[in-house]
Amino acid sequence: MLQAMRGARQGMTEGLPNTTQAALISAVVLLGAMVLGTGGGLGWFWWRYQQSAKTLTIVAESINQHQSGALKETIRQSAHDNYVGPWFSSFLKRRGL
């Protein structure tokens, strides 16, 4: 493995001019940084989605346990007024609430 890396490195230094070699190495480093940044960002968004879903499930379960009709109607109306009624309804149905 070490010999292969030495051979590849030697081939690059002999075959490519210094500016091209530096540009290729810079491009690989930049691409790696972009992949890591994108992966980290997607991971953060996924974590936030999971936290929101867990929180909404906890709130919905506690509302259902107390059987408060006025509170449920207020939540439905607020969801409808804020244009999230269908999403909220499907969210609760998927969780059996």
C-alpha positions in Angstrom: 0.0 0.0 0.0 2.8 2.4 0.9 4.6 1.6 -2.3 1.5 2.3 -4.3 1.1 5.7 -2.7 4.8 6.5 -3.3 4.4 5.5 -6.9 1.3 7.5 -7.4 2.9 10.6 -5.8 6.0 10.2 -7.9 4.0 9.8 -11.1 2.1 13.0 -10.3 5.2 15.0 -9.7 6.9 13.7 -12.9 3.8 13.9 -15.1 2.1 17.1 -14.1 3.4 20.7 -13.9 3.5 22.2 -10.4 0.5 24.5 -10.9 -1.7 21.7 -12.2 -0.7 19.5 -9.4 -1.5 22.2 -6.8 -4.8 22.9 -8.5 -5.8 19.2 -8.5 -4.9 18.8 -4.8 -6.8 22.0 -3.9 -9.9 20.8 -5.9 -9.8 17.4 -4.0 -9.6 19.1 -0.6 -12.4 21.6 -1.6 -14.6 18.7 -2.8 -14.0 16.8 0.5 -14.8 19.9 2.6 -18.0 20.4 0.6 -19.1 16.7 1.0 -18.4 17.0 4.8 -20.3 20.2 5.1 -23.3 18.9 3.1 -23.4 15.8 5.2 -23.2 17.7 8.4 -26.0 20.1 7.3 -28.3 17.2 6.2 -27.6 15.5 9.5 -28.5 18.6 11.5 -31.7 19.1 9.6 -32.7 15.4 10.1 -32.0 15.7 13.8 -34.1 18.8 14.1 -37.0 17.1 12.2 -36.8 14.1 14.5 -36.9 16.4 17.6 -39.9 18.3 16.3 -41.7 15.1 15.5 -41.1 13.7 19.0 -42.2 16.9 20.6 -45.4 17.1 18.6 -46.1 13.4 19.4 -45.7 14.1 23.2 -48.0 17.1 23.1 -50.6 15.3 21.0 -50.6 12.3 23.4 -51.0 14.5 26.4 -53.9 16.4 24.8 -55.7 13.2 24.0 -55.3 11.9 27.5 -57.0 14.9 29.0 -60.0 14.8 26.7 -60.3 18.5 26.5 -62.7 19.2 23.6 -62.3 23.0 23.7 -58.5 22.7 23.6 -58.6 20.2 20.7 -60.9 22.5 18.7 -58.6 25.5 19.4 -55.6 23.5 18.1 -57.5 22.5 15.0 -58.6 26.0 14.2 -55.1 27.4 14.8 -53.6 24.7 12.5 -56.1 25.6 9.8 -55.4 29.4 10.2 -51.7 28.8 9.9 -52.1 26.6 6.8 -50.7 23.4 8.4 -54.1 21.7 9.0 -53.7 18.8 6.5 -50.0 18.2 7.5 -50.9 18.2 11.2 -53.8 15.9 10.6 -51.7 13.4 8.6 -49.0 13.7 11.3 -51.4 12.7 14.0 -53.0 9.9 12.0 -49.6 8.3 11.2 -49.0 8.1 14.9 -52.4 6.8 15.7 -53.5 9.9 17.7 
